[in-house]
Amino acid sequence: MLKEIRPLACVSASTLCFVVCKSLPDALPGSLALTHSRCGKPNCRCAQGEGHPSWSLTFMVDGKKRVEHIPEEWVEQIRPLVAQGREFKDAVAEVFAANAQLLALWRRQSMKKRPKKK
């Protein structure tokens, strides 16, 4: 089985390698979000309005959610890096789905070749 699937996996691995080399140097995981919060000072402008703007990057590390504050002046530099990370994640999911489909196809083909028991 593995000898027959391995060439197909190599094609997927080479595709993945290309995507990794292209996307990963500065790519970031997670999502970038703008939130508004109130500081609690009764005379502050945020007490009546929607609050102080704050950017954050949310991502997972070892199964735990992490949130990092992002200074507003960094947002335009961080946004494309998060997009690259998302593209990479989507590409990996596509490779895994293709590999699963190839395995299912190989299994169906091998079942047809097997003689039926009587």
Secondary structure, DSSP 8 states (H G I E B T S, - for coil): -HHHHHHHHHHHHHHHHHHHHHH-SS---SEEEEEEE----TTSGGGTSS-EEEEEEEEEETTEEEEEEE-GGGHHHHHHHHHHHHHHHHHHHHHHHHHHHHHHHHHHHHHHHS----
